[in-house]
Amino acid sequence: MLNPRCTRRRLLSLDRTTVRSIIAKILMWCLGTLAFSWVGLVVVSRVVSRNLPHTSRAETGNDVLESAIHAYEAGGADALSGKLVASRRTLSGKYSLLDAQGHDLVTHEDRATMIAAMQPGQSRVTPGGGVVIYAAANGRYSLVWMSEWVNTPNALIIRTLLLYYLPVLAGVAALFWLLAWNIASPIRKLAKTVDRFGSGELSVRADSRRRDEIGNLSRTFDRMAERIATLLIAERRLLQDISHELRSPLARLAFAAELVRTADDRDAAVARLRKEISRLNNLVDALIQVTRAEDDPSQHQAEEVQFDELVLEVVADCRGARRCEIVAAADQPVVVRGDRELLRRTIENILQNGIRYNPEGAPLEVKLETAGDTVRVTTRDYGPGVPDDALTKIFQPFFRVDDSRDNTTGGVGLGLAIAARAVAVHHGRLSAENANPGLRVMMEIPIA
């Protein structure tokens, strides 16, 4: 036989492996997207730098040229140096103002060969690998911009713009991390929930509010867990109830068997023995009905049922078997969808409960009526009723308002419990109220 603990460990190991695999796939996709984004940024940067209009450079250079000339003529080389530093381009580099012979007016270096044969707005790479842009000229002065990077123009732009691209890449990476966490976290939570449920915590649920596939998976697990918990709890409760309820009839059966052996009136003793056997048989049959009522709803044969005809048929059967007066009324034909046999037993159990406590000579009233999208079957007897605090308890298995009275009538406290569970299977509701005199039981189920 398989060891349940080992099997559960293997399943949990598979769950963790699945989660890790999902996270790895998500991260791989994220890394691929990041690489694609980086390549796209580089390509865009190169295209933009190549397509940058020369006129925009010249127009910007003319403004800087005029302000530099004004600073030089007003304050000399020191004022010019400060003005050029303040006018640095966004890219890493510096401006220089040259006279008509190509000499730098701040450093006095000869830069004529640097701008030879160039026109304003043009750029070239120097032998040292730097970049020079002939920004502007007016005949007396020339303005040039020289990069501080020793590289090609495209690499210069890429390195300079890297400081602007890094925050973008960091933001994209953060978003992808949130994506991975958003997907992996609920799966990890669901795996822990499955682990706790498998350990015996039958009340634990995923309770996911997500609207995606992970949320659907969590809700499917919750429905499965709810059904399993219901079956397990019902099984435990049924075993407890059986062990408790079988004690009394078995004790009476043993006493009746002893009477058969020792009593003078053997016929009376045998009759009592048969009666006790019949009661025990009824109890076992009722327990079987409880189990069937709590079976998986998918196991029931759902079909279109002419509900009004079914109610009148059960009423006729009970009237003939018990020879009692039952007044039945149905306002219109009604069709419901469900298990015909289960519905028949439900109605029969409700009627038998009313017949059991209805006084002799008083009619048992059965009324079928529709209200919106539901149909209601109301059964009213004229018996003693039940205490108000017991109106909900009468639908619990083996509950008796008066033990001695139930022993007299032969009830075992399962009829209404079976009916309540069968109505719940059909998504309906079973309730009761005191009619003064008597008890009124209402059964409501949806119309097909």
Order of alpha helices (4+ residues) and beta strands (2+ residues): alpha-alpha-beta-beta-beta-beta-alpha-alpha-alpha-alpha-beta-alpha-beta-beta-alpha-beta-beta-alpha-alpha-beta-beta
